[in-house]
Amino acid sequence: MKFLVSAALAGTAPDLHSIEQWLDAKNPVFEGETPLGVFLLPDDVARYSKSDFANVMRLMNVPVSGGETLENFRAAAVAARLDQLMDDAGKARAAAAALRKDFMQLQESFLAVEHFLNGALAPKFTLARQWDFSDETAEIAAGQRLTQALPVSSAALVAVDIWMVSGSALVSLLRPDQSQYVAPIKISGTGWQRAQFPAISGHADGISLVVEAAENCIIGVAHPSPLPEFGSKPLALRLWKGLLGVRLPEILVTALPGKRGFIMPADLPKPEVLESGSSKYLENENILMIHTDYYGAAKLALRDMDFGLGCSAYIQNCGPETLEIMLCQVGAGAMAPAKHCPSVFLASEAYMQCDVRSDGAEGVDLIVKIKGQTSLDCLSIRGFEIG
C-alpha cells in the first residue's frame, strides 16, 4: 500500500512516497503497485495538472486530493480501494459461476452424446494401448503375483488382454489403496487371453494390474520400456476402452456352432483378396476397413472362420455412395458361393446389422463382396455376433 504525495510530505509515513520524479517526466510508464491515491500540496497542483503523469493516473483511476486533510484523504482512498476490490471479487464470482454453468451444460452434452452412442446399433471399442509380445517370457509359480502399472488412464477400461504361453492365472485391478477395483478373473490358454469387465467409471488414475498364478504359468513379456514405472520388462498387454456404462461383448476367438458370442475385428484373420479391393485393420479403432478398387468393386475372403449358423455382421458404409453388399459362408478354399446369395443395400454413412448367409453346412470361410461406384467407396466391419 502506497500513496504518492508532495516532496515535503514524503517519508513522514512508510506508505508516503514522493511524486517529484514523475511531475516532469515525458510519456511516463508506471510500473509496480498501483498507488492508492495522489495527495498534493497547493504548490504542486498546477505542475501536476499539466504533467503527462496526471493522464496516466487518470487512466488508472487513481484518486487525487481535492483540499481535504491527508488523514481523511488516505482513509477515503483505502475505503474506495476496498469497495473496488469487493466489486471485482463479486464480478469474478459471477464469471466463475457462469463458467461452472457452461461446464455443467457441456458435461450434459457429453452425457447425451454418450447415451446416443451407447444406444447406437454398431458397437465400438478402442484399442487404447498395446505392448507387443517380444518372444520373451516370465515364469510365475502357483500363488506368486506380478503387479504392472497401466500405461493409460483406467477410465472406461473394459478389457485387458495378456499374452499367455501356458498355465492359468487370476487377473484383477487394484486401487492405489490396494483394494480391489475388479474381482479376480481367471484366464488360461495360449496367445492373447482376455479379462473383461464393465467399463470403469469415475476417477480411475493409479489403478494397477495384478496377475496371480492359479498354477505354474508362463506369460509373455513386452519390449523394455524407457519409463521406470513400467519396469524394464513390462507384460505384453492390450488395453481396450469403451464408453462409460457399457460392457465389451463376450469374445470368441474360435466360434463354435450353437454358442453365443461376439467376434471383434482384432480376432479376425487377415482378409485374402480374391479379385479386387483391399483391406486395412485400424488397430486403434478396432475396425476392419474394406476398400473398393478403381471400378468400385471388392471381393475378399476370411479363411478358417467357422461362424456356424445364426451369424450377423455389424457394418457401416463409410463412402459417399450406396453399397451393394454380400456376406456368405462358403466351403474351405472356395472362391465364390456355389449358389445364389442375396445382397443387401446400405446407404452412405449408415449402420446395419446384416445376416451372414451360408452356402451350406460345411461353410468355414467368409466371402465379402462389395459393389459400389468409385474407389472412394469403403465398408467398415465392426464385428460378428454369433447366435
ABEGO torsion letter per residue (X at the ends): XBBBBBAAABGABAABBBAAAAAABBGBBBBEBBBABBBBBAAAAAAAAABAAAAAAAAAGBBBBAGBBAAAAAAAAAAAAAAAAAAAAAAAAAAAAAAAAAAAAAAAAAAAAAAAAAABABBBBBBABBBBBAGBBBBBBBGBBBBBBBABBABGBABBBBBBABEBBBBBBBBAAGBBABBBBBBBEBEBBBBBBBBBBEBABGBBBBBBBABBBBBBBBBBBABAAAEABBBBBBBBBBBBGBBBBBBBABBBBGBBEBBBAAABBBBBBAABEBBBBBAAAGBBBBBBBAAGBBBBBBBGBBAEBGBBBBBBBABABBBBBBBBBBBBGBABBABBBBBBBBBBGBBBBBBBBBAEAABABBBBBBBBABAABBBBBAEBBBX
